[in-house]
Amino acid sequence: MVNKYPLPGSERTVEPGSQVVGQCDPAQRIEVFVILRRQRQAQFDALMSRIEAGDASVKPLSREALANEYGAAPDDIAKVKAFAAGHGLAVAREDAAARSVVLSGTIAQFESAFEVKLERYQHHAAGQFRGRTGAISVPDDLHGAVEAVLGLDDRPQARPHFRIRPPFVPTLAPQVSAQVSFTPPQLASLYQFPQGDGAGQCVGIIELGGGYNTADLTSYFASLGVASPTVKAVGVDQGRNQPSGDPNGPDGEVTLDIEIVGAIVPHATIAVYFTPNSDAGFIDAVSRAVHDTTNKPSVISISWGGPESRWTNQSLQAFNSVLQSAAALGVTVCAASGDSGSSDGAGVDQVDFPASSPYVLACGGTTLSASGTSISHEVVWNDGIDGGASGGGVSQAFPVPAWQNGLSATSTGGGTAPLGGRGVPDVAGDASPATGYEVLIDGTQTVVGGTSAVAPLWAALIARINAAKGQPAGFINPKLYKTPGVCNDITQGNNGSFAASVGWDACTGLGSPNGQKVAAAL
């Protein structure tokens, strides 16, 4: 008799607004990811605490060293393979560095192996998906070795954080008297980015759907008078570059990300990792980018996310562990903080994940006015209830990181309270569609905003800095927080429950970039 244990943090409940509409086909084949614990965890934790403290003497690990010293133990991988064989499951691939073993089999085999029931659900917004309720069970010899089992359900996990400019209604954006728009190079200039073209760098971009048209990119970069960057599509878990022809869909996100990065660092390589929109797909795409020994991105930009409460604890921790590996490797990860203000669209105050991970540079939003070549006015992006606002607040999943100790969040009512968890965002940049980015999507000239634009903007800044230094800036949060004045402090506006204030705040973090000062601080 084999004892089975519920996997901590794997519990799923019925998604609000969804209902069971039928059984899954027991013969349908799927792939499931088993994420294993890290070898030498205590040693790795000691290394990470030095990195988190901003210890400049710590050199980033090589991808090979991370795999060998802190990957999955061969013994743990062997146990998963034996477990798979016992249930008739095939091993599709294994990756010691990413600590993952991908199993392939039928739904009936996986239901038996992990003691789950998989059913078809219908959701009013997300459509149909495969789901489950309750916990996943693992046997005695995997108990403690397995951190997460992902891919049994495939419900959509995240949404893109971009907004196409609506027809102008002056009341939408009270702080903007007339609509203006900027090209990415104009914003790089307003934000005083150091000169450079990103030569020798690779920027990874994570996409959960949609695609880009090469003709759009060629035409867009030519219109700006910049060289066309090398763009590579990397398919992850059946994901691929698949433009839908709808600029309002994920194509808008994909194209926006590439065009912002490419316009600012045209001589960088841009690797776009396409994956299905599920927690398994999202985590695997970021893991592939982090551990990619071919393209070796030094910066990764993520413009997708969802409220912390929508993630299972196992997914949250597995994803955070991948982001921790990025920090150990000296890879900077920039993530959009969300476009729905302090509630993140969840009805109560929440922050967006993965932006809330302590190993990410969380990017919030501002509304920007310029006069000539300088910024005349910059406030928190908040275009009203339907117009979008900078995501920000206090994490309920992650404690206050060392570099945020002693900070407080100012509420819209004027009170301040010490942070009770990781504060979001860290930094900000232009995000209002009313002062948005000029891009070309599916053949149409479009103006787009959203914190989705801010993550690639910061990623491009880091790529310029990395190219100039000839080495990666790495995990930059401790350095930014230690160097007051590297950002333009935003002191006006709110995102719902939180207000801008002098210094860090839960709307725009430390502020928008002064690129020259950021470069000097790093």
N, C-alpha and C positions, 0 to 999 in steps of 0.2 A: 504494500500500500504506500503510494507516494503522497506525502503531505503537501498541500498547496497553501500558499500564503497570498493574501491580497497585496498587490503592489502599491506601496504608499503613494498617494497623490494621483492615482489613476482613475479615481471615481468620476463618472460622468452622470449628469442628470439630463432630463429631457430639456432640450433647448426651448426657451419661451417662444411661443408662436409656431411651434412645430408639432406634428403629430405623426404617428406610425401609419403608413399607407400600405404596408405589405412586407412579406418576408424577402430576404436576400436569396438569390439563386445559390444553393449550397455548392454547386459545381464551379461557380465563378472563381477565377484565379486572381489573387491580389498579392501585393508585396507588403511586408511588415518589417519595421525597423526595431531591432533590439539594441538599446543604448546601454553600454556597460560602464561600470565605475572606472575611475582613473587609477592607474598604478601610482604608488608613492604619493598619495594624496596629501599627507602631512608636509612632505618636502615641497610639493607644489604650492600649498597654502602659504608656506613661509616665503617662497619666492614672490607670490602674488601680493603679500602684505607689503613687501618692499616696493613693488611696482606701484601699488595703490598709494603708498606714502610719497611717491615721486622721487624715489632714490635713483639719482642719475647714474650711479655706478653699476646698476643692473642693465646688462646688455640683453636685447631681445633674443629669445631662443631661435634656433633654426627650425624649419619644419621637420627636418630629420631628427633633431634632438628631442623635440616635443613628442614625436611618434615613439621613439625608442625609450625615453625616460618616463613619459607621462601618458602614454597611450593605454589601450586596453591590455591586460595581462594575457599572454598566450593561453594560460590555464582557463581563464574566463571564456575566451573565444571557443576553446575546445568543449567546454560544458554546454554552450549554446548549440554547437554543432551536434552534440550527442542528443540533446533535447529535441532538436529539429528532426534528426533521423528517427527518433522514437515515435514521432507523430507524422511521419511521412512527408515532412516539409523539406524543400530544397534550399540550399544556401546560394542565394543569387549573387551576393558579393560580401566581402568583409573588408574592413578598413580599421586597422589597429590605431592609426593616428586619430581618426574621427570617433574611435571607440564604438563603432557600429557594425552589426551583422544584419544583413538584409535577408529575410526569409521569404520564400515564395511557396504558395500552396493554394488550396481551395478554401473557400469560406468555411465549409464544414470542418476541414482540418484545423483551421485557426480557432474556430469556436470550441472545439474539443481541447486543443493544446492550452488555451488561455482561459477556459471556462467562461466564455462570454457568449451573449446572444446578439447577433448582428441583424438589424432590421432596416427597412427603407423608411426614411422620414420625408415629409414635405414641409417646407418652411415658406411663409408668405414672401420673404425677400430673397432667401438663399436658394430656393428651388429644392430639388430632390437631392438627398445625400444618404450615405450609409452611416448608421449611428448605432450606439449602444448605451446602456445605462449600467450603473454599478461599477465595481472594480474589476481590474484584470488580475488573474491569479497566476503565480509562478511556483514551480516546484522547489522543494528543499534546497537542492544544490545550486539553484540560481538565486535563491533568497539572499539579498544583500549585494549580489554581483550585478544585478540588472537595475538600472536607474529609471528606464522608461521603455515602454513598448508603444510605438507610434504607427499609425496607418491602418489600424483595425477600422476606425471610422474616418470618413473623408469629408466631414462638414467643412464649409468654407470658414477659414480662421481669421482672415485679415481683410482690410479694405485699403484702397489707395488713398493717399491724403493730398489729392489735388482738386482744384476747383476752376472750371472754365468761367471766364468773366461773363456774368449775365448781362442782358441789356441794361443800360445805365439807369438806375433809379436813385436820385440824389440822396433820399432818406436812408438808403442801405448803409452808406458809409459817411457818417456825419463829419468825420475828420478830413474827408477828401472833397474839395470843392469841384474838381474836375478830374476825369479819368486820365491817367497817364500810363505809359508802359515803358519797359526798359529791355534792352538786349542784355544777355548775360555779360558780355564784355563791358557794357556801361555800368552794370552793378559792381563788377570787379574793380572798376576804376573808382566809383563812388566809395566803395569800401576799402580803397587804398591797398588792394592786393599787391604784393611784390611782383615785379616783372617775371615772366617765365612762360614756358609752353608745356611743362610737364614731361619733357623728353625723358625716356627711360623708366617712367612710372606706369603702373597698371592700376586703373580704378575699377573695382568690381561693383556691379549694380545688380540688385536682387529684384526680380519681377515675378509676380504670381498670376501671370496671364497676359494676353495681348501680344503686341509685337511692334516692330518698326519696319518702315519701308526705306530701303537704301536710297531710293530716289528723293525722298523727303530730306534725308540727312545731307545728301550731296548738294541739293538746291539750297538748303538752309545755311550750311557753312559757306557756300559760295556767296550768298547774299550778304553775309557778315564780313566777307573778305578774309576768312581764316581757312587754314588747311583742313581737309577732312581727316579726322582721327581714324585710327584703325579700330573698327568695332567688330568684336567676335561674339557670336551667339553660342552659349554653352547650354545644352539641354540637360536638365536634371529630372529624373523620375518621370519620363514621358512628357516633360515640359519642352516646348520649343518656341522659336520665334514665329508667332502666328497672328499677324495683324488681322483685325476683324473688319477694318474699314470704318469703324465707329470712333470718331475722335473723343466722344464723351465716355467711352468705355476704357478698359485698361490700356489701349493703344496710347491714350493721352498721357498716361503715367510713364510708360516705357519711353516714348519719344521725348517727353519733357526732360526726363532724367539724362538721357544720352545727349540731348542738345545743349543742356546747361553745362555739363561736364566738358563736352567736346569743344564748345565755344571758348572755354577758359583755359583748357589744357589740350590744344589740338594735336600735340605730338605725343600725348600719352596713349597707351592702348586701353580700350574700354572693353571689359569682359562682362557680358550681360548674361546672368544665370537665370534661365527660365524654368519655372517649376509649377506644379499644380497648387492651387490655393487650398491647402490643408495644413494642419500643424506639422505633420510629417514632412510635407513638401517644403514648407517654409524653412524649417530647421535644417533639413538636408541641404537645401540650396546655400544657406549661409555657411554651413559646415564645409561644403565643397569649395566655396570661395576661400574660406579661411585656410584650408589645407591644400589648395590648388598649387601643385609643384610645377605646373606648366606656365600658367599666366602670372602667378605670384603677386596678386594685388597687394599694394601697400595701404590702400584705403578702400573701404566698402561703404556704399551708400544704400540705405534702406528707406523707401518711402511708403511702406505698408505697415499696418499694425492694427491692433484692436484693444479694447478695454482690458485691463488686467483680469477682471472677473470672468472674462470669456475663455480664459486659458485654464486647462487643468494644471494642477501643481506639478505633475511630472513633466508636462510640456514646457512650462515656465522654467523649471530648474534645468532641464536638458538643454534648452535654448541658451539660458544664461551661462551654462558651462561651456558652450561653443564660443560665446562672446568673451568669456574669460580666457580661453585658448588664444583668441585673436589678440587680446592685450598682452599675453605672454610672448606672442610672436612679433609684437611691434606693429600690428595692423590696426589702423584707426578705423573705427566703425561709427558712421554718422547715421542717425535715424530721426525721421520726422516725428514730432511730438503729437500730431493730430490736429484736426481742423474743426473740432466741435467744442472748443472752449474747455472750461474746467470739468464738464461732465463727460467729455469724450463721447457724447451721444448716448450715454448709458442711463440718463435720467437722474443720477446722483453723481457727486464729485468722484472722478476716477482719472487715473493717468493711463496713457497708452503704452502697450508693450509691443515691440522690444525697446522703445525709447526709454522705458523706466529701468532697464538693466543698468547697474552701476558701471558696466564695462563699455557703455555706449556714450557718444557725444550726442545728447538729445537736443534737437533743433526746433525751436519755436518760431513764432512769426510776428512780423511788424508790418505797419503801413508806412510807406516811405514817401517823403516829398523831397525833391531836389531842386536846387537853383544852380543852373550851369553845371559845373563839375563838382559841386559839393552838396552834401545833405543839408537841407534846410530844416527838416522836421521829421522825427521818427517816433511813433507811438506803438502801443500794443495793437496787433491786428485784431480787430473785433468789428465785423460788419453787420452785427445784429443777428437775431435768432436764426434766420435762414441764410445769412451771408457767410457764416463761418468765423471762427476765432481761434487764436493760438491755444493749442492744447498745453496744459500745465497743471501742476498740483503736487500732491505728496503720495508716494507709492505706499500701498498697503502690503506689498509683497516683499520689498527689499528694505533693509535697515539703512540708516543714514551712513553714507560712505565717509571715510576718514577726511576727505577733502571738502566735505560739506558740514563738518562739525561746527556748531555754533551759529549756523544760519537760521533765519526765521522767515516764515511766509507771511506776507501782509494780505489781510482779507479786504474785500471791496468796502466793507464797513469801516475800515481804518485800523482794526486791531491787528496785532502781530502775535504769532505763536511759533515757538521753536519747532523745527522740523521733527516730525515723529517717524519719518521714513525718508527714503531717497527723494530729493526734490527734483522736479522736472519743470522746464527744460534746463540745459546748461548754457545754451547760447541761442541766438535768434538771427533773423535776416528777413528781408522783404518777402511777404507772403500774401498780402491782400490782392485779390484779382483786380481791384480798382487801381492798384499800382503795380500790376503784374509783369510777367515775363513774356516777351514776344517769341513765339515758337511756331513751327510749321508741323501740323499733325494731319496725316492722311490727306495731304495736298492742300490743306486749308490754313491760312495765316490765322493764328489764334492767340489770345492773351490768357495766360493761365496763372493762377496763384496756388496757395496752399503750402503747408509746411513741407510737402513733397518737394517743393522747389528749393527749400532751404538746405535739406540734407545734401543734395548734389552740389549746391553752391559752396558749402563748407568743405565737402570732399575735394572739390577742385582746388580750393585754397590750400588744403593740406598737401595735395599732389604737387602744386607749385613749390611749396616749402620743401617737401621731400626731394624734389628734383634739384633744387638749389643747394641743399645740404649734402646730397649724395647718400643720404641714409634716412630711414623712416623716422618720423616724429613719434610714432607709436601711440601709446595710451596717453593722451594729452590732458585729460581732465585735471589731474593734480597740478600740472604746470599752469594751466589757465587760472585756476582758483587761487594759486599762490601769487599771481602777478596782477594786482589790481590795475585797471586802466587799459587792459589790452582790448577791451570791447567798448563800443559806444553805449553808455548806460542809458537804458530806456526807463523813464520815470513817469510816463503818463499813460493812462488807459487801464483796462482790466480785461480779463477773459471770462467773466462771469463771477465766480466766487473769489478770485484773487486779483489783487491790484499791483500795478507796477510800483516800484519804490527805488530809492537810491541803493545801489549795489545789487546783489542777486535778488530776483523775485521769481514767483511761480507762474509768470506769464512769458517772460523773455530771458530768463536766466541771467547771465552776466551781461547780456546785450548783444548787439550786432557787431560784426567783425571790423576792427581796424587791422587790415591784413598785414601791414608793416610791423605793427606792435605784436601781433600774434606770432609772426615769423621770428621776431627778436626773442620773445618769451620761450619759444620752442628750441 
